[in-house]
Amino acid sequence: MKSYAKWKERSFSVTSLLLDTLNPRLPIADKSLSQAELIEELVVHDDVYSLAKSIAEKGYYPVESLIGIQDNGKKCILEGNRRLAALKLLISPAAAPETYRKRFKDLSDNIDPATIGKVKVLVAPSRKAAAPIINSRHTQPEIKRWSPIQQAKSYQQQLDRGVTVEQLSNEYAMSEMKVRAFLRSYSMYNIACHLDLPPDIQEKVNDPRIFPSSTLDRLYENLEVQKFLGIRFDNNKELIGEVMPEEFKKGYTKIVEDVAKGDVHSRIVNKTEDVRKYLSGFGDRKPRLTKKGSFTATDLIGGTVTSSKKSSKKPAQKGKAAKQPAGLIPRHIKCTVQNQRIIDIFQELKKLKVAQFPNAVAIMFRSLLEMSVAYYLDHTGCLKEVIAKERRRRQGNLPRNWAPTLKQMLKFMANEDTIELNPLALTALNQFISDRNNLLNADTLNFFVHNAFCCPTERELRSLWSKLEEVLKITLLEPKSD
């Protein structure tokens, strides 16, 4: 058993502490994020606001120390990044992403910065020494849990720092084969992140919080799929390719795209015959197994993953990343509604550069969403149902010119099975409608239009598009007449 008794606990100024650029919560990226980018990432995706709100209302309980290391005079926090980000933004709300700045300012006004200016930090001798306790904490229910991919990433990071599979097995009381299964999962996910994907799909795949990695695992673990892709896994669960890499990528890219879009999930590929039926629809994206070749995960990723066994192969060069469109709406999205105003806004949003004109894009996107949803409900006869439902709720006391809000229309679509959405897209829609803990919701979109203190960023707008893309794919098409 390891002893942490010799680790020194020290008090440091919050402003002197750095967030961890290697935090397993973060998406895979080609470069390290700046401190400002790390704060934005945690605020947008890991609910730092709720944590800051709790601290502002109840105070900061120093029951548990942060865990950090000192390296070349810099103090980096390895465990407690969400808490550190919350404290930093309560002290300096101006450092928050622009859209959330006023909210953090309101919280900051209700707390004395002096009470949270310093925090206790348990100083670990190294990342390697701190890894077991951090990993153990984030696989327990009382801590905000890592996703399976984030947990697997943590194991891979330890492997990269020289820890062996046997040591990981002993440390976390799991079999070596289970450790290798985690490493294989991260390896196959990492390959997915390095594929040439459409920008909107790439964004979903790169976010380990939302990408359904368990579905991807289920597919590549299936022997039918392995045979189809021209791959196998050795006794150490290492990937062995037996076709040309381009042929494997052709089929694997479609699988990753389908998983990200929710077109394939556990219910669709639950049985062997279901898997065969799914694979039969690949058409020209089916790998040609006659094109024999060989590759490993390291070859496909470009040397960013340490194998659990030694390899003499040189890493392959990483291919070019998929280019993100300048406009908010990707090229493959179509608009066929017979309404010229909706068509005009749609076309302008495709051309308008998000990075250069985020305010204009936010307002136009809000308009496009409401107009297309209203058009869809009207032309499918559902708008009458929405109005009738509200009239019943108000016991008939409804103005003749009453029209539902965007939120009411979206809620009707989500609750009444008005449109066919895959489970992941439906979850995203429900979060957008009613999850107040998620800072990117329907109210946020309204703030962008009506609140002078809420300014959208390119990143937020692209995240909102990802949440609503599947809905807009339906509402932008002219409804079929019965």
C-alpha positions in Angstrom: 0.0 0.0 0.0 1.3 3.4 -0.9 1.6 6.1 1.8 0.7 9.7 1.0 1.6 10.8 4.5 5.0 12.3 3.4 3.3 14.6 0.9 3.4 18.2 2.1 0.3 20.3 2.3 0.9 23.9 1.5 -1.3 27.0 1.1 -1.0 28.8 -2.2 -2.6 31.8 -3.8 -5.4 30.8 -6.2 -4.0 33.2 -8.9 -0.6 31.5 -8.7 -2.0 28.0 -9.6 -2.2 26.7 -13.1 -4.9 24.5 -14.6 -3.6 21.2 -16.0 -3.2 21.0 -19.8 -3.1 17.2 -19.6 -6.4 16.9 -17.7 -8.1 13.7 -19.0 -11.4 15.6 -19.2 -10.1 17.6 -22.2 -10.7 16.5 -25.8 -7.7 15.2 -27.8 -6.0 18.2 -29.4 -2.9 18.8 -31.5 -1.6 21.6 -29.2 -1.8 22.4 -25.5 -4.6 24.8 -24.6 -3.8 28.1 -23.0 -5.0 28.9 -19.4 -7.9 31.0 -20.9 -8.8 28.2 -23.3 -8.8 25.7 -20.4 -11.1 27.9 -18.4 -13.5 28.2 -21.4 -13.4 24.4 -21.9 -14.3 23.7 -18.3 -17.0 26.3 -18.1 -18.7 25.3 -21.3 -18.5 21.5 -20.9 -17.9 20.7 -17.2 -20.5 22.9 -15.3 -18.0 25.1 -13.5 -20.8 27.7 -13.1 -22.9 25.4 -10.8 -19.8 24.7 -8.7 -19.0 28.5 -8.4 -22.6 29.2 -7.5 -22.4 26.7 -4.7 -19.2 28.2 -3.4 -20.7 31.7 -3.6 -23.8 30.6 -1.7 -22.4 28.2 0.9 -18.7 29.1 1.1 -15.6 27.1 0.1 -15.2 24.1 2.2 -11.5 23.3 2.5 -12.2 19.7 3.5 -10.2 18.3 0.7 -7.0 19.7 -0.6 -6.3 20.2 -4.3 -3.5 17.9 -5.6 -0.7 19.5 -7.5 2.9 19.4 -8.5 5.7 22.0 -8.6 7.7 21.9 -11.8 10.4 24.5 -12.7 8.8 27.0 -10.3 5.3 26.6 -11.7 2.5 25.2 -9.6 0.1 23.0 -11.6 -3.1 21.5 -10.2 -3.7 17.8 -11.2 -6.8 17.2 -9.2 -9.4 19.8 -8.6 -9.3 21.7 -11.9 -13.1 22.4 -11.8 -12.8 23.8 -8.2 -9.7 25.9 -9.2 -11.5 27.3 -12.3 -14.6 28.2 -10.2 -12.4 30.0 -7.6 -10.4 31.9 -10.3 -13.6 33.1 -11.9 -15.1 34.2 -8.6 -12.0 36.2 -7.9 -11.7 37.5 -11.5 -15.0 37.1 -13.4 -13.5 39.0 -16.3 -11.5 35.9 -17.1 -14.8 34.0 -17.9 -15.9 33.4 -21.5 -17.7 36.5 -22.6 -21.1 34.9 -22.7 -20.9 33.9 -19.0 -19.0 36.9 -17.7 -22.0 38.7 -16.2 -23.2 35.5 -14.4 -19.9 35.0 -12.8 -19.7 38.8 -12.0 -23.1 38.4 -10.2 -21.7 35.5 -8.2 -18.5 37.4 -7.4 -20.4 40.3 -6.0 -21.8 38.0 -3.3 -18.5 36.7 -2.0 -15.5 38.2 -0.3 -12.5 37.4 -2.5 -10.3 37.3 0.6 -12.1 34.2 1.8 -11.1 32.2 -1.3 -7.8 33.9 -2.1 -5.7 31.0 -0.8 -6.3 27.2 -1.0 -4.6 24.2 0.4 -2.7 22.0 -2.0 -1.3 18.6 -1.4 2.0 18.6 -3.3 2.7 15.4 -5.0 6.3 14.4 -5.9 5.4 13.8 -9.5 2.5 13.2 -11.9 3.3 9.5 -11.8 2.9 9.4 -8.0 -0.4 11.3 -8.1 -2.0 9.3 -10.9 -3.4 6.4 -8.8 -5.2 8.6 -6.3 -6.6 10.9 -8.9 -7.8 8.0 -11.1 -9.4 6.3 -8.1 -11.3 9.4 -7.1 -12.8 9.9 -10.6 -14.1 6.4 -10.9 -16.2 6.8 -7.7 -19.8 8.0 -7.8 -19.4 10.8 -5.3 -17.0 12.7 -7.6 -18.0 13.9 -11.0 -17.1 10.8 -12.9 -14.8 10.6 -15.9 -16.4 9.0 -19.0 -14.9 5.6 -19.9 -12.7 7.4 -22.5 -11.4 9.9 -20.0 -10.6 7.0 -17.6 -8.9 5.1 -20.4 -6.9 8.3 -21.3 -5.6 8.4 -17.8 -4.3 4.9 -18.0 -2.7 5.6 -21.3 -1.0 8.8 -19.9 0.4 6.7 -17.1 1.7 4.1 -19.6 3.3 7.0 -21.5 5.2 8.0 -18.3 6.7 4.5 -17.9 4.1 2.7 -15.8 3.6 -0.9 -16.9 0.3 -2.7 -17.5 1.2 -5.0 -14.6 1.6 -2.0 -12.3 -1.7 -0.5 -13.4 -3.4 -3.9 -12.8 -2.0 -4.0 -9.2 -2.7 -0.4 -8.5 -6.4 -0.5 -9.5 -7.2 -4.0 -8.6 -8.3 -5.1 -12.0 -7.0 -7.8 -14.3 -4.3 -7.0 -16.9 -6.7 -7.9 -19.6 -9.2 -5.4 -18.4 -6.5 -2.7 -18.3 -5.5 -3.6 -21.8 -9.2 -3.4 -22.8 -9.2 0.2 -21.5 -6.0 0.9 -23.5 -7.5 -0.6 -26.6 -10.6 1.5 -26.2 -8.5 4.7 -26.0 -6.4 3.6 -28.9 -9.4 3.0 -31.2 -11.0 6.3 -30.0 -7.7 8.1 -30.7 -7.7 6.6 -34.2 -11.2 7.9 -34.7 -10.1 11.4 -33.7 -7.4 11.3 -36.3 -9.7 10.4 -39.2 -10.6 12.8 -42.0 -14.1 13.6 -40.8 -16.6 16.4 -41.7 -16.0 19.3 -39.2 -19.4 18.9 -37.5 -18.7 15.2 -36.9 -15.1 15.9 -35.9 -16.3 18.2 -33.1 -18.6 15.5 -31.7 -15.9 12.8 -31.9 -13.2 15.0 -30.3 -15.4 15.6 -27.2 -15.0 12.5 -24.9 -17.9 13.7 -22.7 -20.5 13.2 -25.4 -19.1 10.7 -27.9 -20.8 7.3 -27.3 -17.5 5.3 -27.1 -19.3 2.2 -25.8 -21.2 1.9 -29.1 -17.9 2.2 -31.0 -16.4 -0.4 -28.6 -19.3 -2.8 -29.3 -18.8 -2.6 -33.0 -15.0 -3.1 -33.3 -15.1 -5.9 -30.7 -17.5 -7.8 -32.9 -15.7 -10.4 -35.0 -17.9 -9.7 -38.0 -16.8 -6.1 -37.9 -13.1 -7.0 -37.5 -13.3 -9.3 -40.5 -15.1 -6.6 -42.5 -12.4 -4.0 -41.7 -9.5 -6.3 -42.2 -8.2 -6.1 -38.6 -7.7 -8.2 -35.6 -6.4 -7.8 -32.0 -3.5 -9.8 -30.6 -3.4 -11.4 -27.1 -2.4 -8.0 -25.7 -5.5 -6.4 -27.4 -3.2 -4.5 -29.7 -4.5 -3.6 -33.2 -3.1 -5.5 -36.1 -4.1 -4.3 -39.6 -4.1 -6.9 -42.4 -5.2 -4.5 -45.3 -3.9 -1.3 -46.6 -4.5 1.5 -44.0 -6.6 3.5 -46.5 -9.0 0.6 -46.9 -9.4 0.2 -43.2 -10.0 4.0 -42.7 -12.6 3.9 -45.4 -14.8 1.6 -43.4 -13.9 2.8 -40.0 -14.6 6.4 -40.9 -18.2 5.5 -41.8 -18.6 3.6 -38.6 -17.3 6.5 -36.5 -19.6 9.0 -38.4 -22.6 6.8 -37.9 -21.9 6.4 -34.2 -21.3 10.2 -33.8 -24.6 11.0 -35.6 -26.5 8.4 -33.6 -27.4 6.5 -36.8 -26.0 3.3 -35.2 -26.4 2.4 -31.5 -26.6 -0.6 -29.3 -30.2 -1.4 -30.2 -29.4 -1.5 -33.9 -26.3 -3.7 -33.6 -27.5 -5.9 -30.7 -27.3 -9.2 -32.7 -25.0 -10.7 -35.2 -27.6 -10.6 -38.0 -28.1 -6.9 -37.1 -24.4 -6.2 -37.5 -24.4 -8.0 -40.9 -27.3 -6.0 -42.1 -25.6 -2.8 -41.0 -22.3 -3.7 -42.8 -24.2 -4.7 -46.0 -25.1 -1.0 -46.5 -21.6 0.4 -46.8 -21.6 0.4 -50.6 -18.4 1.9 -52.0 -17.1 2.6 -48.4 -16.6 -1.2 -47.9 -12.9 -1.9 -47.4 -11.4 -4.0 -50.2 -9.7 -6.9 -48.3 -7.8 -8.0 -51.4 -5.6 -4.9 -50.9 -3.3 -6.6 -48.4 -1.2 -4.5 -46.0 -0.2 -4.0 -42.4 -0.4 -1.3 -39.8 -0.7 -0.7 -36.1 -2.5 1.9 -34.0 0.7 3.9 -33.7 1.0 4.0 -37.5 -2.5 5.5 -37.8 -2.2 8.0 -34.9 1.3 9.2 -35.7 3.1 8.0 -32.6 1.0 9.6 -29.9 0.2 6.4 -28.2 2.7 4.3 -26.3 2.2 0.6 -27.0 2.0 -1.8 -24.1 4.7 -3.8 -25.8 7.8 -2.6 -27.7 7.6 -1.8 -31.4 10.3 -1.2 -33.9 8.0 0.5 -36.4 8.5 4.2 -37.1 5.4 6.4 -36.5 3.5 7.5 -39.6 3.0 11.1 -40.4 -0.3 12.5 -39.3 -2.7 13.5 -42.1 -4.2 17.0 -42.5 -7.1 17.8 -40.2 -10.5 18.3 -41.7 -11.0 22.0 -42.5 -13.8 23.7 -40.6 -16.2 25.7 -42.7 -16.1 29.5 -42.2 -19.9 29.6 -41.9 -22.0 28.1 -39.2 -23.9 25.6 -41.4 -21.9 22.8 -43.0 -22.1 22.4 -46.8 -23.9 19.1 -46.7 -26.9 20.5 -44.9 -29.8 21.2 -47.3 -32.8 23.5 -47.2 -35.8 22.6 -49.4 -38.6 24.5 -47.6 -40.8 26.5 -49.9 -40.3 29.8 -48.0 -37.9 32.3 -49.5 -37.2 34.1 -46.2 -36.0 30.9 -44.5 -34.0 30.0 -47.7 -32.3 33.4 -47.7 -31.3 33.3 -44.0 -30.1 29.7 -44.5 -27.8 30.7 -47.4 -26.5 33.8 -45.6 -25.6 31.7 -42.6 -23.6 29.4 -44.8 -21.5 32.3 -46.1 -21.3 34.5 -43.0 -18.0 33.9 -41.2 -18.7 32.9 -37.6 -15.3 34.0 -36.2 -15.7 37.5 -37.8 -19.4 38.1 -37.2 -20.5 36.1 -34.1 -23.3 38.5 -33.1 -24.9 38.5 -36.5 -24.6 34.7 -36.8 -26.2 34.3 -33.3 -29.2 36.5 -34.2 -29.7 34.9 -37.6 -29.3 31.4 -36.2 -32.0 32.1 -33.6 -34.3 33.4 -36.3 -33.6 30.4 -38.6 -34.3 28.0 -35.8 -37.6 29.6 -34.8 -38.8 30.1 -38.4 -38.0 26.6 -39.6 -39.5 25.0 -36.5 -42.7 27.0 -36.9 -42.9 26.3 -40.6 -42.5 22.6 -39.9 -45.1 22.4 -37.2 -47.5 24.5 -39.3 -47.2 22.4 -42.5 -47.5 19.1 -40.6 -50.6 20.3 -38.8 -48.9 20.2 -35.4 -49.1 23.9 -34.7 -52.8 23.6 -34.2 -52.1 20.9 -31.6 -49.7 23.3 -29.8 -52.3 26.1 -29.8 -55.1 23.7 -28.7 -52.9 22.4 -25.9 -52.2 25.9 -24.6 -55.9 26.8 -24.9 -56.8 23.8 -22.7 -54.2 24.8 -20.2 -55.6 28.3 -20.0 -59.1 27.0 -19.9 -60.0 28.7 -23.2 -58.6 32.1 -22.2 -56.2 32.5 -25.2 -55.9 35.5 -27.5 -56.8 34.9 -31.1 -53.3 36.0 -32.3 -51.4 33.9 -29.7 -48.3 32.1 -31.1 -46.1 29.7 -29.2 -42.5 30.6 -28.2 -39.5 28.8 -29.7 -39.1 26.9 -26.4 -42.7 25.8 -26.3 -42.5 24.5 -29.9 -39.3 22.6 -29.3 -40.8 21.1 -26.1 -43.8 20.0 -28.0 -41.5 18.4 -30.7 -39.5 16.6 -28.0 -42.4 15.4 -25.9 -45.0 14.5 -28.5 -42.8 12.4 -30.9 -43.5 14.9 -33.6 -40.1 14.2 -35.3 -38.0 11.0 -35.4 -34.8 11.8 -33.6 -32.2 9.2 -32.6 -31.8 8.8 -28.8 -28.6 11.0 -28.6 -30.1 13.8 -30.6 -33.3 13.7 -28.5 -31.1 13.9 -25.3 -29.3 16.9 -26.7 -32.6 18.6 -27.6 -34.0 18.0 -24.1 -30.9 19.4 -22.6 -31.1 22.5 -24.8 -34.7 23.0 -23.8 -34.7 22.5 -20.1 -31.2 21.9 -18.6 -30.5 25.2 -16.7 -27.2 23.7 -15.4 -26.0 23.5 -19.0 -24.9 27.0 -20.0 -25.7 26.4 -23.6 -29.4 26.1 -23.6 -32.5 27.8 -25.1 -32.2 30.7 -22.6 -28.6 31.3 -23.7 -29.8 31.6 -27.3 -32.4 34.2 -26.2 -29.7 36.1 -24.2 -27.6 36.4 -27.4 -30.5 38.2 -29.1 -32.0 40.3 -26.2 -29.3 40.7 -23.5 -26.7 43.5 -24.1 -24.2 41.7 -21.7 -24.2 38.3 -23.3 -21.9 38.1 -26.3 -21.6 34.8 -28.3 -18.3 33.3 -29.2 -17.5 31.1 -32.3 -17.0 28.1 -30.1 -20.4 28.5 -28.4 -22.2 28.9 -31.6 -20.6 25.8 -33.1 -21.5 23.9 -30.0 -25.1 25.1 -30.3 -25.2 24.0 -33.9 -24.0 20.5 -32.9 -26.8 20.2 -30.3 -29.5 21.2 -32.8 -28.2 19.9 -36.1 -30.4 16.8 -36.2 -33.5 18.9 -35.5 -32.6 21.4 -38.3 -31.9 18.6 -40.7 -35.6 17.8 -40.4 -37.2 21.2 -40.1 -35.2 22.7 -43.0 -36.8 20.1 -45.4 -40.2 20.6 -46.9 -42.6 18.3 -45.0 -43.9 15.5 -47.1 -47.6 15.7 -47.8 -49.7 12.7 -46.8 
